[in-house]
Structure formats: structure tokens, C-alpha cells
Amino acid sequence: MPSKTSEAGEGAVPALLQLHGVSRTYGDRQALHPLDLEVPVGTCTALFGHNGSGKSTLLRIASGRDKPTTGTALFDGRRIDEDDPEVRARVAVVGDTVACYPDLSVHDHLQLITVAHDVADADELIAQVLADRRLKDHAHHLPAALSSGQMQAFLLAAALVRPRDLLVLDEPEQRLDPDSRRRLSELLAVEKEDGVAVLLATHQADLVRAVADRVVALEDGKIVACGAPSTVLQQLDCHR
């Protein structure tokens, strides 16, 4: 039977993302064992675990960038497919890479994203996001000239200048200094307040405590614990 992260109850917030019996194999390697996962609107579910635990595989399936070997992945009741216009319009992903044009500046990339998504008041939004992510002084730099921390801020900015109902983030705290991590926590809190469903992969307990409503701990592609952040983190500490 698949591992489960939650049970729907009367009056529960509707789950925008639903994974049922999802697993993933690559050849003979079982990267993800069958599991169920739900992420309601206005909440953050954190996938917690070491590198190789299955977090990134699960995120790729949740965003439509990979297909499960078994089970179904649903976004707002429809099968998740990255080529589906509905998914492309409403799911924003912050990974460890971004497709960059070598001759376009940071500002030009963000402007291109707003045009693709027909964003209103794009210039004002871009200026705000650049300031919030501390990229204002780097707006006309090429992405290749950014530091690792600035590149991470750029990846976040690329998601924030477009519409989104589901925000999928793969270790967004990486390469950020302590103050930027605090600002990231504040940002994700605002996203939840705005009704965005957030699915976050991390191995930083402080970020989990700050923003997660529910934690799913993974190990070797299996769910080993799930529940409230304080409960799961304490449980994991007991087994270390």
C-alpha cells in the first residue's frame, strides 16, 4: 500500500495537488516507492530528507517535468503534464537551473516571462521583485555574471513575476546567506496568505519550522514520517 501524508476530513481545505500511489523507477533503481501526497491551497508541505532521498524526483512529478511509473498525479483535478497549458499557466517551479539566453540581461529574462504569461503592470512588478530579491543593481547584468547567491535570487524572481497557484521549490535556501534565508521564509509566508499551494524540498530544519504546515520526511524513496513540523523533526532527531 502507498504511504500516505494526510487524510481528508470534513471541512478540510481542498487539495490543489494530489498524488495517488505515485512511484518512479529508473531502470532497476527504485527512486520513489508508491506514496500519496496532498497539498491544499494556502499551505506549505515540506519534503525533508538528505540528498538522494527522493525529494527532487517527487518535485519533478508534482510539476509535470517527469511522469510517475505508477499512480496518478493531479493538479486541480486534471492529470499533471508540463505541456498542458493549464499547468504551464498556474504552476511555477524554482529549481537549481533556469534556461537562460546568454545575451539577455536579468531584467530582459524577467520581462520575457511576463510577456509569455500576459502579466499586467509588468514593469512595476519586475521592479518590485528585483528590489525585494536584492537584484536591482544587477538588473542589466547577464545571468552568467551573477554569484551563486544572486543566481538563486534570480531563480526565485523568475517565479515571482508570473501567475501561480502552485509553487514548487527545490532547496531554495541553498547558497543564500542567513538574512536572505529569513527573507525567503517571509516570502513563502506571504505566498500562503495569498492562497498559493507551496511544495518545498529542503534539508534545513529552520526553514521547515518557519514555513511548513506539514512535513513529509523521505529516506531511500520512502516516507518515513509525516505530520506537523515539530512532531516530525523531533521524531527524526530521536532516530539519529
C-alpha positions as CSV (number, residue, x, y, z in Angstrom):
1,M,0.0,0.0,0.0
2,P,1.3,3.5,-0.7
3,S,2.5,5.7,2.2
4,K,0.0,8.5,2.9
5,T,0.6,12.0,4.1
6,S,-2.9,13.0,5.1
7,E,-6.5,12.1,5.3
8,A,-9.2,14.3,4.0
9,G,-11.7,15.3,6.7
10,E,-14.9,17.3,6.9
11,G,-14.3,21.0,6.3
12,A,-10.7,20.3,5.0
13,V,-9.1,22.8,2.7
14,P,-9.3,21.4,-0.9
15,A,-6.1,19.8,-2.1
16,L,-4.8,21.5,-5.3
17,L,-2.1,18.9,-5.8
18,Q,-3.0,15.3,-5.3
19,L,-0.6,12.3,-5.9
20,H,-2.1,8.9,-5.6
21,G,0.1,5.7,-5.5
22,V,2.9,7.6,-7.2
23,S,6.2,5.8,-7.7
24,R,9.2,6.2,-10.0
25,T,11.8,3.8,-11.2
26,Y,14.8,4.4,-13.5
27,G,15.9,1.1,-14.9
28,D,16.5,-1.2,-11.9
29,R,16.6,1.7,-9.4
30,Q,13.5,2.5,-7.4
31,A,13.9,6.2,-6.9
32,L,10.4,6.6,-5.3
33,H,8.2,4.0,-3.7
34,P,4.4,4.2,-4.0
35,L,3.1,7.1,-1.9
36,D,0.1,9.5,-1.6
37,L,0.5,13.3,-1.2
38,E,-1.9,16.2,-1.0
39,V,-1.1,19.9,-0.9
40,P,-4.1,22.1,-0.1
41,V,-4.3,25.7,-1.2
42,G,-2.7,28.3,1.1
43,T,-0.5,25.7,2.8
44,C,3.1,24.6,2.6
45,T,4.2,21.0,2.5
46,A,7.9,20.4,3.1
47,L,9.7,17.4,1.8
48,F,12.6,16.8,4.2
49,G,15.5,14.5,3.7
50,H,19.1,14.0,2.7
51,N,20.3,14.2,-0.9
52,G,19.2,11.1,-2.8
53,S,16.1,10.6,-0.5
54,G,13.6,11.1,-3.4
55,K,12.7,14.8,-2.9
56,S,13.7,16.0,-6.3
57,T,12.1,13.1,-8.1
58,L,8.8,13.8,-6.3
59,L,9.1,17.5,-7.2
60,R,9.6,16.7,-10.8
61,I,6.5,14.6,-10.9
62,A,4.5,17.2,-9.0
63,S,5.4,19.9,-11.5
64,G,4.8,17.7,-14.6
65,R,8.5,17.5,-15.5
66,D,8.6,13.8,-15.1
67,K,5.9,11.1,-15.3
68,P,5.3,8.6,-12.5
69,T,6.0,4.9,-13.2
70,T,2.8,4.0,-11.3
71,G,-0.1,6.1,-9.9
72,T,-1.6,9.4,-10.8
73,A,-0.6,13.0,-10.3
74,L,-3.4,15.5,-10.4
75,F,-3.4,19.3,-10.4
76,D,-6.8,20.8,-9.7
77,G,-8.4,17.5,-10.7
78,R,-6.5,17.1,-14.0
79,R,-3.5,14.9,-14.8
80,I,-0.3,16.9,-14.5
81,D,1.6,17.3,-17.7
82,E,4.2,20.1,-18.3
83,D,2.8,20.5,-21.8
84,D,-0.7,21.2,-20.6
85,P,-1.4,24.9,-21.0
86,E,-3.3,24.9,-17.7
87,V,-0.3,23.5,-15.8
88,R,2.1,25.8,-17.5
89,A,0.0,28.8,-16.6
90,R,-0.6,28.0,-13.0
91,V,2.5,26.0,-11.7
92,A,5.7,27.9,-11.1
93,V,8.9,26.0,-10.4
94,V,12.1,27.1,-8.7
95,G,14.8,24.5,-9.4
96,D,18.6,24.6,-9.4
97,T,18.8,25.7,-13.0
98,V,17.0,28.1,-15.4
99,A,17.0,28.2,-19.1
100,C,18.9,31.4,-19.9
101,Y,19.7,33.2,-23.1
102,P,23.3,34.2,-23.0
103,D,22.8,37.7,-24.4
104,L,19.7,38.6,-22.3
105,S,20.1,40.5,-19.0
106,V,18.4,39.6,-15.8
107,H,15.7,42.2,-16.4
108,D,15.2,41.0,-20.0
109,H,14.6,37.5,-18.8
110,L,12.0,38.6,-16.3
111,Q,10.3,40.8,-18.9
112,L,10.2,37.8,-21.3
113,I,8.4,35.7,-18.6
114,T,5.8,38.4,-18.0
115,V,5.1,38.7,-21.8
116,A,4.7,34.9,-22.0
117,H,2.2,35.0,-19.2
118,D,0.5,38.2,-20.3
119,V,1.1,39.8,-16.9
120,A,-0.5,43.2,-16.3
121,D,1.6,46.1,-15.0
122,A,4.7,44.0,-15.7
123,D,7.2,46.9,-15.4
124,E,6.1,47.7,-11.9
125,L,6.1,44.1,-10.8
126,I,9.6,43.4,-12.2
127,A,10.9,46.5,-10.4
128,Q,9.4,45.4,-7.2
129,V,10.7,41.8,-7.5
130,L,14.2,43.0,-8.4
131,A,14.2,45.2,-5.3
132,D,12.8,42.5,-3.0
133,R,15.3,39.9,-4.2
134,R,18.1,42.5,-3.9
135,L,18.8,42.3,-7.7
136,K,18.1,45.9,-8.6
137,D,21.8,46.7,-9.0
138,H,22.2,43.6,-11.2
139,A,19.2,44.1,-13.4
140,H,21.2,44.7,-16.5
141,H,23.8,42.0,-15.8
142,L,23.9,38.8,-17.7
143,P,23.0,35.7,-15.6
144,A,26.4,34.3,-16.2
145,A,27.9,37.2,-14.3
146,L,25.8,36.6,-11.1
147,S,27.2,35.0,-8.0
148,S,25.7,31.7,-6.8
149,G,23.6,33.6,-4.2
150,Q,22.4,36.1,-6.8
151,M,21.6,33.3,-9.2
152,Q,19.4,31.7,-6.5
153,A,17.6,35.1,-6.1
154,F,17.2,35.3,-9.8
155,L,15.6,31.8,-9.9
156,L,13.1,33.0,-7.2
157,A,12.4,36.2,-9.1
158,A,11.6,34.3,-12.3
159,A,8.8,32.5,-10.4
160,L,7.5,35.6,-8.7
161,V,6.9,37.7,-11.9
162,R,4.4,35.2,-13.2
163,P,1.0,33.9,-12.1
164,R,1.0,30.9,-9.9
165,D,-1.4,28.7,-7.9
166,L,1.2,26.1,-7.1
167,L,4.8,27.0,-6.2
168,V,7.3,24.1,-6.3
169,L,10.7,24.8,-4.9
170,D,13.8,22.5,-4.8
171,E,16.1,23.6,-1.9
172,P,15.6,27.3,-2.5
173,E,17.6,28.1,0.6
174,Q,20.8,26.8,-1.0
175,R,23.6,29.4,-1.5
176,L,21.6,32.1,0.4
177,D,23.1,34.0,3.4
178,P,21.2,34.0,6.7
179,D,19.4,37.3,6.0
180,S,18.3,36.1,2.6
181,R,17.0,32.9,4.2
182,R,14.9,34.9,6.6
183,R,13.5,36.9,3.7
184,L,12.8,33.6,1.9
185,S,10.7,32.5,4.9
186,E,8.8,35.8,4.9
187,L,8.2,35.4,1.1
188,L,6.8,31.9,1.5
189,A,4.5,33.1,4.3
190,V,3.1,35.7,2.0
191,E,2.6,33.2,-0.7
192,K,0.5,31.1,1.6
193,E,-1.5,34.1,2.7
194,D,-2.3,34.8,-1.0
195,G,-3.7,31.3,-1.3
196,V,-0.8,29.7,-3.2
197,A,-0.1,26.0,-2.5
198,V,3.6,25.5,-1.8
199,L,5.6,22.3,-2.1
200,L,9.1,22.7,-0.8
201,A,12.1,20.3,-0.8
202,T,14.7,21.1,1.8
203,H,17.1,19.6,4.4
204,Q,17.2,22.7,6.5
205,A,15.1,22.3,9.7
206,D,14.9,26.0,10.4
207,L,13.1,26.7,7.1
208,V,10.7,23.8,7.8
209,R,9.8,25.2,11.2
210,A,9.3,28.7,9.8
211,V,7.0,28.0,6.8
212,A,5.7,24.4,6.7
213,D,2.3,23.3,7.8
214,R,3.1,19.7,7.1
215,V,6.4,17.8,6.8
216,V,7.0,14.6,4.7
217,A,10.3,13.0,5.6
218,L,11.8,10.8,2.9
219,E,14.5,8.2,3.0
220,D,15.5,6.0,0.1
221,G,12.4,7.0,-1.8
222,K,10.0,6.1,1.1
223,I,8.0,8.2,3.5
224,V,9.5,7.5,7.0
225,A,7.5,10.2,8.9
226,C,4.8,12.8,8.2
227,G,2.8,15.3,10.2
228,A,3.3,18.6,12.0
229,P,6.9,20.1,11.7
230,S,7.6,19.9,15.5
231,T,6.4,16.3,15.7
232,V,8.3,15.0,12.6
233,L,11.5,16.8,13.4
234,Q,11.5,15.6,16.9
235,Q,10.8,12.0,15.7
236,L,13.7,12.2,13.3
237,D,16.1,13.5,16.0
238,C,15.2,10.5,18.1
239,H,16.4,8.2,15.3
240,R,19.7,9.9,14.7
